[in-house]
Amino acid sequence: MTTMPLRHLGRSDLLVSAVGLGCNNFGRPGAATEEQAGTSRVLHAAIDHGITLLDTAEMYGYSHGRSETLMGAALVGRRDQVVLATKFGHVEAKNPDLPDVPHGSRAYIRASVEGSLRRLRTDYIDLYQLHTPDPQTPVDETLAALHELVDAGYVRYLGHSNFSATQLLEAEAAATAAQHPRFISAQNEYSLIVRDADDDLIPAAERSGVGLLPYFPLHNGLLTGKFTRAGGPADTRIMRQRPHVVDEAPWDALEGYADFCADRGIGMLEATIGWLLSRPAMGSVIAGATSVEQVAQNAAAASAWQPDADELALIDELFPPGAAER
């Protein structure tokens, strides 16, 4: 088993594994991780393979908090081996147990963090992330409420998700002006197929010392090599629930990419994670998994291949920078 590389998240001193574990499949109906046994098996395998960053959210799982609840049970006795990240305040999340107030407000944040701490069975959260921007609450008010959590020891570091470059820079300015803790991470969709973050978000993150945590980095599995124009494994979530992802995929580019990988004797998964880890501001590649085998493959890919400048240029020809999903 190879040693998992560790990286600083942005300019902070928080060290995270180069490949993280996305925990949105924990509690998902029909997944092998729907129940506790499956979740514990995958989570423990991740730790055993050197994956330290575990990323979840209060809304993940079939019901509100289900992923966090399963993780809390699985982490008993192993909490100090992981960097635990969760998210709060998705604009579309509805939960009768939380106040019906703006999701970036102090009242919501206080209630939300208490629930996450209880479900995760922990005294603190390593990385607490605002899931989506709150258009009703000025970001300095959100930062002030989060500052209280940091001072109280409930949260170590702050992150945001789905912010635009403009919102990222506004949050940086607000934190600096009021001497609040800064957001150290930005979790946004980013992959070879969805590269619009190249235009302005990544440059803004790089200038601000904010680390990127891409979600959907393997674009629903299309960048693992398991799928072709004709489809893929029948037991995958794409084929069961989202066949349009295969139907609408940029197959000319993907087939060219498959040839690129074959020429180098590497798998598409290894090439994709290697490419992602070469990107500016990249913190950790958060990849989901529902089996021990997937965990092992993702972990091994963290150090399997590093592209050189010529190879990066060839990849850019296949998947042009800044190009949104085709």
C-alpha positions as CSV (number, residue, x, y, z in Angstrom):
1,M,0.0,0.0,0.0
2,T,1.5,3.4,-1.0
3,T,1.7,6.3,1.3
4,M,-1.1,8.9,0.8
5,P,0.3,12.3,0.0
6,L,-0.9,15.1,2.3
7,R,-1.5,18.7,1.3
8,H,-2.1,22.0,3.0
9,L,-5.6,23.3,2.3
10,G,-5.0,26.7,0.8
11,R,-2.6,28.8,2.8
12,S,-3.9,27.3,6.1
13,D,-2.0,24.8,8.3
14,L,-4.8,22.2,7.9
15,L,-3.3,19.0,6.3
16,V,-5.6,16.9,4.2
17,S,-5.1,13.7,2.2
18,A,-4.6,14.4,-1.6
19,V,-7.7,12.2,-2.2
20,G,-10.7,12.6,0.1
21,L,-13.8,10.6,0.6
22,G,-17.2,12.1,-0.5
23,C,-19.8,10.8,2.0
24,N,-23.0,11.7,0.1
25,N,-23.6,8.0,-0.6
26,F,-23.9,7.1,3.1
27,G,-27.5,6.5,3.7
28,R,-28.5,6.7,0.1
29,P,-31.3,4.3,-0.7
30,G,-30.2,1.4,-2.9
31,A,-26.5,2.0,-2.3
32,A,-24.2,-0.5,-0.6
33,T,-23.7,2.2,2.0
34,E,-27.4,2.7,2.8
35,E,-27.1,1.0,6.2
36,Q,-24.5,1.2,9.0
37,A,-22.5,-1.9,8.0
38,G,-21.8,-0.7,4.5
39,T,-21.0,2.8,5.6
40,S,-18.6,1.6,8.4
41,R,-16.9,-0.8,5.9
42,V,-16.2,2.0,3.4
43,L,-15.2,4.6,6.0
44,H,-12.8,2.3,7.8
45,A,-11.3,1.2,4.5
46,A,-10.7,4.9,3.6
47,I,-8.8,5.5,6.9
48,D,-6.8,2.3,6.4
49,H,-5.7,3.5,3.0
50,G,-4.6,6.9,4.3
51,I,-7.6,8.9,3.3
52,T,-8.1,11.4,6.1
53,L,-10.5,14.0,4.6
54,L,-14.1,12.9,5.0
55,D,-16.6,15.3,3.5
56,T,-20.3,15.2,4.3
57,A,-23.3,17.6,4.8
58,E,-26.2,17.9,7.1
59,M,-28.6,17.2,4.1
60,Y,-26.8,14.0,2.9
61,G,-28.5,10.7,3.2
62,Y,-32.1,9.7,2.6
63,S,-33.3,11.8,5.5
64,H,-31.7,15.0,7.0
65,G,-28.6,14.1,8.9
66,R,-28.5,10.4,7.9
67,S,-25.0,10.5,6.5
68,E,-23.7,12.3,9.5
69,T,-25.4,9.8,11.9
70,L,-23.9,6.8,10.1
71,M,-20.5,8.4,10.1
72,G,-20.7,9.3,13.8
73,A,-21.3,5.6,14.7
74,A,-18.5,4.5,12.3
75,L,-16.0,6.9,13.7
76,V,-16.2,5.8,17.4
77,G,-12.7,5.3,18.5
78,R,-11.2,6.7,15.2
79,R,-12.2,10.3,15.3
80,D,-8.7,11.5,15.8
81,Q,-7.5,9.8,12.6
82,V,-9.6,12.0,10.3
83,V,-10.2,15.5,9.1
84,L,-14.0,15.8,9.4
85,A,-15.7,18.2,7.1
86,T,-19.4,18.9,6.9
87,K,-21.7,21.5,5.3
88,F,-24.7,23.5,6.4
89,G,-27.2,25.8,4.9
90,H,-28.0,24.5,1.4
91,V,-30.6,27.0,0.0
92,E,-32.8,24.1,-1.1
93,A,-32.6,22.1,2.1
94,K,-35.8,22.0,4.2
95,N,-35.7,20.6,7.7
96,P,-38.5,21.1,10.2
97,D,-36.0,20.6,13.1
98,L,-34.1,23.8,12.2
99,P,-35.3,27.4,12.4
100,D,-37.2,28.8,9.4
101,V,-34.7,31.6,9.0
102,P,-32.0,32.5,6.4
103,H,-29.4,29.7,6.2
104,G,-26.5,32.0,6.7
105,S,-28.0,33.6,9.8
106,R,-26.6,33.2,13.3
107,A,-29.8,31.4,14.5
108,Y,-29.6,28.8,11.7
109,I,-25.9,28.3,12.1
110,R,-26.1,27.7,15.9
111,A,-28.9,25.2,15.5
112,S,-27.2,23.5,12.5
113,V,-23.8,23.0,14.1
114,E,-25.3,21.6,17.3
115,G,-27.1,19.0,15.2
116,S,-24.0,18.1,13.2
117,L,-21.9,17.7,16.3
118,R,-24.5,15.5,18.0
119,R,-24.9,13.2,14.9
120,L,-21.2,13.0,14.2
121,R,-20.5,12.2,17.9
122,T,-17.7,14.8,18.1
123,D,-16.8,17.9,20.1
124,Y,-15.5,19.7,17.1
125,I,-15.7,19.9,13.3
126,D,-12.4,20.4,11.4
127,L,-13.9,22.1,8.4
128,Y,-17.4,23.7,8.5
129,Q,-18.6,24.8,5.1
130,L,-21.5,27.0,4.0
131,H,-23.1,24.8,1.4
132,T,-24.6,27.5,-0.9
133,P,-24.5,31.3,-0.8
134,D,-27.3,32.8,1.3
135,P,-28.7,35.8,-0.7
136,Q,-30.6,37.0,2.3
137,T,-27.7,37.4,4.8
138,P,-24.6,39.6,4.2
139,V,-21.5,37.4,4.3
140,D,-20.0,39.4,7.1
141,E,-22.9,38.5,9.3
142,T,-22.3,34.8,8.4
143,L,-18.6,35.2,9.2
144,A,-19.4,36.8,12.5
145,A,-21.6,33.8,13.5
146,L,-18.9,31.4,12.4
147,H,-16.3,33.3,14.2
148,E,-18.1,32.6,17.4
149,L,-18.0,28.8,16.7
150,V,-14.2,29.0,16.1
151,D,-13.7,30.9,19.3
152,A,-15.8,28.4,21.2
153,G,-13.8,25.5,19.8
154,Y,-16.7,23.9,18.0
155,V,-15.1,24.5,14.6
156,R,-11.5,24.7,13.5
157,Y,-11.6,26.0,10.0
158,L,-14.2,27.5,7.6
159,G,-15.0,26.8,4.0
160,H,-17.7,27.6,1.4
161,S,-19.3,25.8,-1.4
162,N,-20.8,26.9,-4.7
163,F,-19.5,30.5,-4.4
164,S,-18.7,32.4,-7.5
165,A,-15.3,34.1,-7.8
166,T,-16.9,37.4,-7.0
167,Q,-18.5,36.0,-3.8
168,L,-15.2,34.4,-2.8
169,L,-13.4,37.7,-3.1
170,E,-16.2,39.5,-1.2
171,A,-15.9,37.0,1.6
172,E,-12.1,37.5,1.7
173,A,-12.6,41.3,2.0
174,A,-15.2,41.0,4.7
175,A,-13.1,38.6,6.8
176,T,-10.1,40.9,6.5
177,A,-12.1,44.1,7.3
178,A,-13.7,42.6,10.5
179,Q,-10.8,40.4,11.5
180,H,-12.9,37.2,11.2
181,P,-11.4,33.8,10.4
182,R,-11.1,33.4,6.7
183,F,-12.7,30.8,4.5
184,I,-9.8,28.4,3.6
185,S,-11.6,26.3,1.0
186,A,-14.0,26.5,-1.9
187,Q,-16.0,23.4,-2.8
188,N,-17.2,23.7,-6.4
189,E,-18.0,21.4,-9.3
190,Y,-14.9,20.9,-11.3
191,S,-13.8,18.1,-13.7
192,L,-12.3,17.6,-17.1
193,I,-15.9,17.8,-18.4
194,V,-17.0,20.8,-16.4
195,R,-14.1,23.3,-16.4
196,D,-15.8,26.7,-16.1
197,A,-14.0,27.2,-12.8
198,D,-10.8,27.7,-14.8
199,D,-12.1,31.1,-16.0
200,D,-12.2,33.0,-12.7
201,L,-12.9,30.9,-9.6
202,I,-9.5,29.1,-9.6
203,P,-7.5,32.2,-10.3
204,A,-9.4,34.0,-7.5
205,A,-8.8,31.1,-5.1
206,E,-5.1,30.9,-6.0
207,R,-4.7,34.7,-5.3
208,S,-6.6,34.5,-2.0
209,G,-4.9,31.3,-0.7
210,V,-8.1,29.4,-0.8
211,G,-7.9,25.6,-1.5
212,L,-10.2,24.0,-4.1
213,L,-12.2,20.9,-3.1
214,P,-13.8,19.8,-6.4
215,Y,-17.1,17.9,-6.3
216,F,-18.1,15.5,-9.1
217,P,-14.4,15.3,-10.0
218,L,-15.0,12.0,-11.9
219,H,-18.3,13.4,-13.4
220,N,-20.6,10.7,-12.1
221,G,-18.1,8.0,-13.0
222,L,-17.7,8.9,-16.7
223,L,-14.0,9.6,-16.1
224,T,-13.3,6.2,-14.5
225,G,-13.2,4.3,-17.8
226,K,-16.2,2.1,-16.8
227,F,-18.6,3.6,-19.4
228,T,-18.7,3.8,-23.2
229,R,-21.2,5.2,-25.7
230,A,-23.1,2.0,-25.3
231,G,-23.5,2.4,-21.6
232,G,-21.9,0.8,-18.5
233,P,-22.3,-1.6,-15.6
234,A,-26.0,-2.2,-14.9
235,D,-25.5,-1.9,-11.2
236,T,-24.2,1.6,-11.3
237,R,-26.3,4.6,-10.2
238,I,-25.9,6.2,-13.6
239,M,-27.4,3.3,-15.5
240,R,-30.2,2.8,-12.9
241,Q,-31.2,6.4,-12.3
242,R,-29.4,8.8,-14.6
243,P,-28.8,7.2,-18.1
244,H,-29.0,10.7,-19.6
245,V,-25.5,11.3,-18.2
246,V,-24.2,8.6,-20.6
247,D,-26.4,9.7,-23.5
248,E,-25.3,13.4,-23.3
249,A,-21.6,12.8,-22.6
250,P,-18.9,14.3,-24.9
251,W,-17.9,10.9,-26.3
252,D,-15.4,12.2,-28.9
253,A,-13.4,13.8,-26.2
254,L,-13.7,10.8,-23.8
255,E,-12.7,8.3,-26.5
256,G,-9.7,10.5,-27.3
257,Y,-8.9,10.6,-23.6
258,A,-9.1,6.8,-23.4
259,D,-6.6,6.5,-26.2
260,F,-4.3,9.1,-24.3
261,C,-4.4,6.9,-21.2
262,A,-3.9,3.6,-23.1
263,D,-0.8,5.1,-24.8
264,R,0.7,5.7,-21.3
265,G,-0.4,2.5,-19.8
266,I,-2.5,4.1,-17.1
267,G,-6.2,3.9,-16.3
268,M,-8.6,6.8,-16.8
269,L,-9.1,7.0,-13.1
270,E,-5.4,7.4,-12.4
271,A,-5.0,9.9,-15.2
272,T,-8.0,12.0,-14.0
273,I,-6.9,12.2,-10.4
274,G,-3.4,12.9,-11.5
275,W,-4.6,15.8,-13.7
276,L,-6.8,17.2,-10.9
277,L,-3.9,17.2,-8.4
278,S,-1.8,19.2,-10.9
279,R,-4.3,22.0,-11.0
280,P,-3.7,25.4,-9.3
281,A,-5.1,25.8,-5.8
282,M,-6.1,22.1,-5.6
283,G,-6.5,20.9,-2.1
284,S,-8.0,17.4,-2.2
285,V,-9.9,15.4,-4.8
286,I,-13.1,14.4,-3.0
287,A,-14.2,11.1,-4.6
288,G,-17.3,9.1,-3.5
289,A,-17.2,5.3,-3.0
290,T,-19.6,2.6,-2.1
291,S,-17.2,-0.3,-1.9
292,V,-13.8,-1.1,-0.3
293,E,-12.5,-1.7,-3.9
294,Q,-13.4,1.8,-5.0
295,V,-11.7,3.2,-1.9
296,A,-8.5,1.3,-2.7
297,Q,-8.5,2.4,-6.3
298,N,-9.1,6.1,-5.5
299,A,-6.4,6.0,-2.8
300,A,-3.9,4.4,-5.1
301,A,-4.6,7.0,-7.8
302,A,-3.4,9.8,-5.6
303,S,0.2,8.9,-6.4
304,A,-0.1,6.8,-9.6
305,W,0.7,9.4,-12.3
306,Q,1.9,13.0,-12.6
307,P,1.4,14.7,-16.0
308,D,4.1,16.7,-17.6
309,A,3.6,20.0,-19.4
310,D,3.2,18.3,-22.8
311,E,0.6,15.9,-21.4
312,L,-1.3,18.7,-19.8
313,A,-1.4,20.5,-23.2
314,L,-2.8,17.4,-24.9
315,I,-5.5,17.1,-22.2
316,D,-6.4,20.7,-22.8
317,E,-6.9,20.0,-26.5
318,L,-9.4,17.3,-25.6
319,F,-11.1,19.2,-22.8
320,P,-10.5,22.9,-23.4
321,P,-10.0,25.1,-20.3
322,G,-13.1,27.0,-19.2
323,A,-15.4,24.9,-21.3
324,A,-18.6,24.1,-19.5
325,E,-20.3,20.7,-19.8
326,R,-20.8,19.8,-23.5
